[in-house]
Amino acid sequence: MQTERLDARVSASLLFRARVGVVVPKYRRNIVDRNRTKRQLRELARTKILPVVEGIDVLLRARPEAYGAKFDELAVDVDVIVQWAAGIVWR
């Protein structure tokens, strides 16, 4: 699934708990911007994805637009991904 700033992949987990991976490619940005984006996505995964979904693995990959996004904008994208992932799990 794609949002404006993120790509997401979901697969069944071999464990009984959810796991989230975060990938932030360089896209010719400096390490400070990359780490800031990575920390923001990890926090959103911890607070929005892990409490909601169970038994699946979620991979979040930042698109170039994610570097300039505010935390609230990334949160909206993560909410869309959570609704999509929850729909897959509960069908």
Secondary structure as UniProt FT lines:
FT   STRAND          6..12
FT   STRAND          19..23
FT   TURN            27..28
FT   HELIX           31..44
FT   HELIX           45..49
FT   TURN            50..52
FT   STRAND          56..62
FT   HELIX           64..66
FT   TURN            67..68
FT   HELIX           71..90
//
